[in-house]
Amino acid sequence: MDQVRLASTCKKKERDEDIERDQSERRQLAISAQTFVLGTVVRALVEHVRAADPEIDGRLRAAVEARVVDRAFIESTRNYLSYFTKVPEGD
């Protein structure tokens, strides 16, 4: 009888862990989808603005440089900025 309870408890624990893992995976998927869409929209907007304002890249970089906080923050910000302002190949 104790083995039956132990097996039942283990299965319930596994189910709870599986449910938590599934919920976490769904949250991560939603965040990834949101990040992808935002990145796509921002890149399209920057391309559009660049046509009218060729200096936009420099002004955006200056805004990043003006916020002197933490070296890792600045490097991360620069990476994201270059991701969003990268000129598409062939242009």
C-alpha atoms as one frame of an Amber mdcrd trajectory, in Angstrom:
protein
   0.000   0.000   0.000   2.860   2.381   0.812   4.388   1.727  -2.610   1.104
   2.659  -4.279   0.990   5.962  -2.375   4.656   6.624  -3.120   4.113   5.937
  -6.824   1.035   8.155  -6.819   2.916  10.958  -5.064   5.828  10.681  -7.502
   3.480  10.802 -10.493   1.679  13.845  -9.093   5.015  15.556  -8.483   6.106
  14.763 -12.037   2.815  16.114 -13.364   3.236  19.326 -11.346   6.786  19.704
 -12.641   5.616  19.015 -16.199   2.869  21.616 -15.858   5.361  24.184 -14.543
   7.800  23.370 -17.346   5.051  23.673 -19.977   3.928  27.020 -18.565   7.510
  28.279 -18.536   8.023  27.145 -22.132   4.817  28.900 -23.206   5.934  32.119
 -21.470   9.338  31.909 -23.164   7.689  31.298 -26.529   5.435  34.327 -26.040
   8.418  36.493 -25.067  10.368  35.266 -28.098   7.449  36.008 -30.405   7.015
  39.466 -28.905  10.725  40.222 -29.229  10.740  39.061 -32.852   7.736  41.207
 -33.775   9.073  44.293 -31.989  12.461  43.866 -33.643  10.883  43.464 -37.071
   8.712  46.560 -36.629  11.543  48.718 -35.256  13.891  47.695 -38.089  11.207
  48.558 -40.670  10.607  51.929 -39.022  14.328  52.719 -38.895  14.677  51.842
 -42.585  11.777  54.172 -43.369  13.188  57.010 -41.255  16.677  56.525 -42.691
  15.324  57.437 -46.145  14.309  60.874 -44.859  17.017  61.295 -42.207  20.375
  59.700 -43.093  21.810  60.931 -39.762  19.424  58.834 -37.655  22.029  56.157
 -36.891  24.468  58.701 -35.480  21.795  60.389 -33.380  20.645  57.060 -31.967
  24.233  56.096 -31.119  24.744  59.493 -29.454  21.654  58.900 -27.319  23.106
  55.551 -26.203  26.506  57.092 -25.462  24.894  59.917 -23.464  23.517  57.408
 -21.002  26.688  56.489 -19.207  25.598  53.927 -16.660  27.354  50.629 -16.686
  29.812  49.295 -19.248  27.872  46.044 -19.727  24.645  48.026 -20.150  26.235
  50.254 -22.773  27.666  47.301 -24.701  24.334  45.508 -24.607  22.554  48.673
 -25.732  24.996  49.130 -28.601  24.399  45.547 -29.708  20.631  46.010 -29.699
  20.927  49.335 -31.480  23.089  47.834 -34.214  20.593  44.991 -34.533  17.751
  47.425 -35.118  19.648  49.889 -37.312  21.623  47.429 -39.434  21.345  48.350
 -43.090  19.829  45.404 -44.969  22.155  43.663 -47.399  21.795  44.825 -50.966
  21.040  48.467 -50.062
